[in-house]
Amino acid sequence: MSVHRSEPKRITTHTLLEMKQKGEKISMLTAYDYSMARIFDSAGIDVLLVGDSASNVMAGHETTLPITLDQMIYHASSVVRAVKRCLVVVDLPFGSYQGNSSEALRSAIRIMKESGGHAIKVEGGSEIKESVLRVLSAGVPVMGHLGLTPQSIYKFGTYTVRAKEEAEAQKLIEDAKMLEECGCFALVLEKIPSKLAKRVAEEINIPVIGIGAGPHVDGQVLVSHDLLGITNEFKPRFLRKYADLHSIMIEAVANYITDVKENTFPNEKECY
């Protein structure tokens, strides 16, 4: 008699809302390729973000601005093929939604159709309201992103903590409420004071996921290459490294090189 193994229960936008209501924290990581996404999904991650941070960690650009919609679709397709359980959210890249709601809708639909992603993420508040509403009207789930918004790096000129001043903090709270009212299913807050993030998480009903926003939000997100210690140079205060893969990988490759040079690889057992 065959034993039927049930597939793991899929995480949806509704699941995240229930997690917030129950006080269960949401875990989120970035992923850009099939192999890594498969590992993260198997480990039990709740949400994978196909971040435009691929521009930095995968392509070596200084900012997130150069990555294209086609490239984001390529990365997202690779991640979607790997997952059985988690929710896959895909960043709309710079220039694909700001200032033109029709363009935003086209970009979002391309991502959903061509990659199979489950939702999109956009950066900004009132200035992108029209685009958010247009995308949501087509039935595409939207995650917001406030605080430090890396796509606006040249506007701010720095990656320092945002919303320390009262006026900017007040605008952030208003933008968070506006995004919830529009119909966004969740919100990322990046590099803002812990106290302000706590207030936002308490004042809105949708899940708030922080990166450098303290512990009083509904979940946390990190760039996977930072968490795993693959990128060695990036050391912000909010980052906890859970592994040092940079050292492990260098040692493994160095050992391989030595074995090849000394002709000890392959050995008898490794030949046909």
RACOR-V538493 format. One record per backbone hydrogen bond with DSSP energy under -1.0 kcal/mol. CO is the residue of the C=O (numbers start at 1). NH is the residue of the N-H. Records with the same first field share a line. If there is no record, write none. Layout:
CO: NH / NH
//
This chain:
12: 16
13: 17
14: 18
15: 19
16: 20
17: 21
18: 22
19: 24
26: 220
27: 47
28: 222
29: 49
33: 37
34: 38
35: 39
36: 40
37: 41
38: 42
39: 43
40: 45
46: 87
47: 29
48: 89
49: 31 / 51
50: 91
51: 54
52: 55
53: 56 / 57
54: 58 / 59
55: 61
56: 60
68: 72
69: 73
70: 74
71: 75
72: 76
73: 77
74: 78
75: 79
76: 80
77: 81
79: 82 / 83
85: 11
87: 48
88: 118 / 119
89: 50
90: 121
93: 96
100: 104
101: 105
102: 106
103: 107
104: 108
105: 109
106: 110
107: 111
108: 112
109: 113
110: 114
111: 115
119: 90
120: 143
121: 92
125: 128
126: 129
128: 132
129: 133
130: 134
131: 135
132: 136
133: 137
135: 138 / 140
136: 139
141: 120
142: 185
143: 122
144: 188
145: 124
146: 190
149: 152
150: 153
152: 155 / 156
153: 157
165: 169
166: 170
167: 171
168: 172
169: 173
170: 174
171: 175
172: 176
173: 177
174: 178
175: 179
176: 180
177: 181
178: 182
179: 183 / 184
186: 144
187: 209
188: 146
189: 211
190: 148
191: 162
193: 197
194: 198
195: 199
196: 200
197: 201
198: 202
199: 203
200: 204
207: 187
208: 218
209: 189
210: 221
211: 191
218: 26
219: 210
220: 28
222: 30
223: 226 / 227
224: 228
225: 230 / 231
226: 229
227: 242
228: 245
229: 246
236: 239
244: 248
245: 249
246: 250
247: 251
248: 252
249: 253
250: 254
251: 255
252: 256
253: 257
254: 258
255: 259
256: 260
257: 261
258: 262
259: 264 / 265
260: 263
267: 270
268: 271
//
